């Protein structure tokens, strides 16, 4: 019971840290890009990962966690895949309208469910599927505006969906199968993610913005916001791996859509973004869907735990049955040997 309670507290802490840090970094980056005119999102992400790795390296030096060796090929491919997925998402936003980009992000949940069902044989109840449908409908109402399609943008969106889903599923699978923590996996893979984005970032950003990140004039306030964004990113990256490792890729995506709703709400409250009754209805529907998803997940986990306990009890009874018969057998053999000796 103590281990279960500790695990639940860890999950709650990871979820809270993920929401708080993600909403904070979105607001920080929005101020950096929209108000201060720093549009280089992909390059900024590479800096985030470099700072994350340096922070974890320092933590490992101070023995705050133990670095665990993981197969280099696995870590390299995993890191490159995650880096490519980030780049593709940014390109998708550049080639598509904001509405179609939001639909791309919404499509990640059903595609993840499909992949886990087909390849990992994971079962999702009808109630959970219904709650996900309600959640996605709410987010669509709140955030999707227009759906302008183009061939290149559609291909990039499909590739972004596939790489993001596979990367998140691998994040969960690697941690469980190789018995590594979220910190250990992030520490091992961050250099490869950072490298792929550090090299490709300036080209991607130049293609999308027609501006050169190296020719940009950095003011003190821009540098301050970049440093703040990098500091917050450590919590974002750490909590992302932790949430996926402790829960599932689908739960992480559900949490991501909660963040979208919170960002919309904070944007209206703090940054005075335009807000309509459509946004309010969509956010409320999404929150209802997220609540239903959480409730049904808890119910399914309770059923699974009761089944596991029942099976464990049956196995215990089965294992103890021969032991109950041993005294009789030993007594019988004792009597038999006594009889023989007497004769």
C-alpha positions in Angstrom: 0.0 0.0 0.0 2.9 2.4 0.8 4.5 1.8 -2.6 1.1 2.4 -4.3 0.5 5.6 -2.4 4.0 6.8 -3.2 3.5 6.0 -6.9 0.2 7.9 -7.0 1.8 10.9 -5.3 4.6 10.7 -7.9 2.1 10.7 -10.8 0.2 13.7 -9.3 3.4 15.6 -8.8 4.5 14.8 -12.4 1.2 15.9 -13.8 1.2 19.2 -11.8 4.8 20.0 -12.8 4.1 19.3 -16.4 1.0 21.6 -16.5 2.6 24.4 -14.5 5.9 24.4 -16.5 4.3 24.0 -19.9 1.8 26.8 -19.4 4.6 29.0 -18.0 6.9 28.3 -21.0 4.1 29.0 -23.5 3.4 32.3 -22.0 7.1 33.1 -21.8 7.7 32.1 -25.5 4.6 33.9 -26.6 5.9 37.1 -25.1 9.4 36.4 -26.6 8.1 35.7 -30.1 5.0 37.9 -30.4 5.9 40.9 -28.3 9.7 41.0 -28.7 10.0 39.7 -32.2 12.1 36.6 -31.7 10.6 34.0 -34.1 13.2 31.3 -34.1 11.2 28.5 -32.4 13.2 25.5 -33.6 16.6 27.0 -32.7 15.2 28.0 -29.3 14.1 24.4 -28.7 17.7 23.2 -29.4 18.9 25.6 -26.8 16.3 24.3 -24.4 17.7 20.7 -24.8 21.3 21.8 -24.4 20.5 23.6 -21.1 18.5 20.5 -20.0 21.4 18.2 -20.7 23.9 20.5 -18.9 21.6 20.8 -15.9 21.2 17.0 -15.7 24.9 16.5 -16.2 25.6 18.8 -13.2 22.9 16.9 -11.2 24.6 13.6 -12.1 28.0 15.0 -11.0 26.5 15.9 -7.6 25.1 12.3 -7.4 21.5 13.5 -7.4 20.8 10.5 -9.7 22.7 7.6 -11.2 23.5 7.6 -14.9 22.5 4.2 -16.3 24.1 3.0 -19.5 21.6 2.3 -22.3 22.4 0.8 -25.7 23.9 3.6 -27.7 22.1 2.7 -30.9 18.7 2.7 -29.1 19.3 6.1 -27.5 20.7 7.7 -30.7 17.7 6.6 -32.8 15.3 7.6 -30.1 16.9 11.0 -29.7 17.0 11.7 -33.4 13.4 10.6 -33.8 12.3 13.0 -31.1 14.3 15.8 -32.6 12.9 15.2 -36.1 9.3 15.1 -34.7 9.8 18.6 -33.1 11.2 19.9 -36.4 8.3 18.4 -38.4 5.7 19.9 -36.0 7.3 23.4 -36.5 7.3 22.9 -40.3 3.7 21.8 -40.2 2.8 25.0 -38.4 4.7 26.9 -41.1 3.1 25.3 -44.1 -0.5 25.0 -42.7 -3.0 27.3 -41.2 -3.3 27.4 -37.4 -6.6 25.5 -37.6 -5.1 22.7 -39.5 -2.1 22.6 -37.2 -4.4 22.2 -34.2 -6.2 19.4 -36.0 -2.8 17.7 -36.5 -2.2 17.9 -32.7 -5.7 16.5 -32.1 -5.0 13.5 -34.4 -2.1 12.4 -32.3 -4.4 10.9 -29.6 -6.4 8.6 -31.9 -3.3 7.6 -33.8 -1.5 6.7 -30.6 -4.5 4.6 -29.5 -4.4 2.8 -32.9 -0.7 2.1 -32.7 -0.9 0.8 -29.1 -3.8 -1.4 -30.0 -2.2 -2.9 -33.1 1.4 -3.3 -31.9 1.3 -3.4 -28.1 -2.0 -5.2 -27.8 -3.3 -2.6 -25.4 -7.0 -2.5 -24.7 -9.0 0.7 -24.4 -12.5 0.5 -23.0 -15.5 2.0 -24.9 -15.9 4.5 -22.0 -12.4 5.8 -22.3 -12.7 6.1 -26.1 -15.9 8.1 -25.6 -14.3 10.4 -23.1 -11.4 11.0 -25.5 -13.9 11.9 -28.2 -15.6 14.4 -25.9 -12.2 15.9 -25.0 -11.1 16.2 -28.7 -14.4 17.7 -29.6 -14.0 20.4 -26.9 -10.5 21.2 -27.9 -11.5 21.4 -31.5 -14.3 23.8 -30.7 -12.0 26.0 -28.6 -8.9 26.1 -30.8 -9.7 25.1 -34.4 -10.6 28.1 -36.6 -10.0 27.3 -40.3 -8.9 24.2 -42.2 -7.0 25.3 -45.2 -5.3 22.3 -46.9 -2.3 22.0 -49.1 -0.4 18.9 -50.3 3.0 19.7 -48.7 1.5 20.8 -45.4 -0.7 17.7 -45.3 2.4 15.4 -45.8 4.4 17.2 -43.2 1.5 16.9 -40.7 1.2 13.2 -41.3 4.9 12.7 -40.8 4.7 14.9 -37.6 1.9 12.8 -36.3 3.7 9.5 -36.9 7.0 10.5 -35.5 5.4 12.2 -32.4 3.3 9.1 -31.6 6.2 6.6 -32.1 8.5 8.8 -30.0 6.1 9.1 -27.1 5.3 5.3 -27.2 9.0 4.6 -27.2 9.5 6.9 -24.3 7.1 4.8 -22.2 8.3 1.5 -23.6 12.0 2.1 -23.1 11.6 3.2 -19.5 9.6 0.1 -18.6 11.4 -2.5 -20.6 14.9 -1.3 -19.8 14.0 -0.3 -16.2 15.4 3.2 -16.5 14.0 6.3 -14.9 12.7 9.4 -16.9 15.8 11.3 -15.7 18.2 8.6 -17.0 16.5 8.4 -20.4 16.3 12.2 -20.8 20.0 12.5 -19.8 21.1 9.9 -22.3 18.9 11.1 -25.2 19.0 14.9 -24.8 22.4 15.4 -26.6 21.1 13.7 -29.7 17.8 15.6 -29.7 19.8 18.9 -29.2 22.3 18.0 -31.9 19.7 17.3 -34.6 17.8 20.5 -33.8 20.9 22.7 -33.3 22.1 21.8 -36.8 18.7 21.9 -38.6 17.1 24.7 -36.5 18.6 27.7 -38.2 17.7 26.4 -41.7 14.1 25.5 -40.6 13.7 28.9 -38.9 15.1 30.8 -41.9 12.8 28.8 -44.3 9.8 29.7 -42.1 10.5 33.3 -41.2 12.9 34.5 -43.9 15.2 35.7 -41.1 18.6 34.7 -39.9 19.0 33.7 -36.2 22.7 34.7 -36.3 22.0 38.1 -37.7 19.3 38.9 -35.1 20.1 41.8 -32.8 19.8 40.5 -29.3 18.7 43.1 -26.7 19.1 42.5 -23.0 15.4 41.9 -22.5 15.3 39.3 -25.3 18.3 37.5 -23.7 16.6 37.6 -20.4 13.5 36.0 -21.8 15.6 33.4 -23.7 17.4 32.5 -20.4 14.1 32.3 -18.6 12.6 30.1 -21.3 15.6 27.7 -21.2 15.4 27.5 -17.4 11.7 26.6 -17.5 12.4 24.1 -20.3 14.3 21.9 -17.9 11.1 21.3 -16.0 9.1 20.9 -19.2 11.4 18.2 -20.6 11.9 16.4 -17.3 8.1 16.3 -16.5 7.3 15.2 -20.1 9.5 12.1 -19.8 8.2 11.5 -16.2 4.5 11.7 -17.1 4.8 9.4 -20.1 6.9 7.0 -18.1 4.5 6.9 -15.1 1.3 7.0 -17.1 1.0 6.5 -20.9 1.4 8.5 -24.1 -2.4 8.9 -24.4 -2.6 10.4 -20.9 0.2 12.8 -21.8 -1.7 13.9 -24.9 -4.8 14.4 -22.8 -2.7 16.5 -20.4 -1.4 18.4 -23.4 -4.9 19.4 -24.5 -5.6 20.6 -20.9 -2.6 22.8 -21.3 -4.0 24.1 -24.6 -7.2 25.1 -22.8 -5.3 26.7 -19.9 -3.1 28.6 -22.3 -6.2 30.0 -24.1 -7.6 31.0 -20.7 -4.4 32.6 -19.5 -3.9 34.3 -22.9 -7.3 36.0 -22.5 -6.7 36.9 -18.8 -3.1 38.0 -18.9 -2.3 38.9 -22.5 -5.9 40.1 -23.4 -6.1 37.8 -26.5 -9.5 37.8 -28.3 -11.9 35.4 -26.7 -15.4 34.3 -27.8 -18.3 32.2 -26.4 -17.1 29.4 -28.7 -13.7 29.3 -26.9 -15.5 29.1 -23.5 -17.8 26.3 -24.6 -14.9 24.4 -26.1 -12.8 24.7 -23.0 -15.7 23.5 -20.7 -16.4 20.5 -23.0 -12.7 19.6 -23.1 -12.5 19.8 -19.3 -15.6 17.5 -19.0 -13.9 15.1 -21.4 -10.7 15.2 -19.4 -12.6 14.6 -16.2 -14.4 11.6 -17.7 -11.1 10.2 -19.0 -9.5 10.5 -15.6 -12.5 8.9 -13.9 -12.7 5.9 -16.3 -8.9 5.4 -16.1 -9.1 5.2 -12.3 -12.0 2.8 -12.5 -10.2 0.6 -15.0 -7.0 0.6 -12.8 -9.1 -0.4 -9.7 -10.6 -3.3 -11.7 -7.2 -4.4 -12.9 -5.7 -4.2 -9.4 -8.6 -6.2 -7.9 -8.1 -8.9 -10.7 -4.4 -8.9 -10.0 -5.0 -9.3 -6.2 -7.5 -12.1 -6.9 -5.1 -13.9 -9.1 -2.3 -13.5 -6.6 -4.6 -14.8 -3.8 -5.5 -17.9 -6.0 -1.8 -18.5 -6.7 -1.0 -18.2 -3.0 -3.7 -20.7 -2.1 -2.6 -23.1 -4.8 1.0 -22.9 -3.7 0.0 -23.5 -0.1 -2.1 -26.6 -0.8 0.8 -29.1 -1.1 2.2 -27.7 2.2 -1.1 -28.6 3.9 -0.8 -32.2 2.7 2.8 -32.6 3.8 2.2 -33.5 7.5 -0.2 -36.3 6.5 2.2 -37.6 4.0 5.1 -37.4 6.4 2.9 -39.0 9.1 1.9 -41.8 6.8 5.6 -42.4 5.9 6.5 -42.2 9.6 3.9 -44.8 10.4 5.0 -47.0 7.5 8.7 -46.8 8.6 7.7 -47.6 12.2 5.7 -50.6 11.1 8.6 -51.8 9.0 11.1 -51.4 11.9 8.8 -53.2 14.3 8.6 -56.1 12.0 
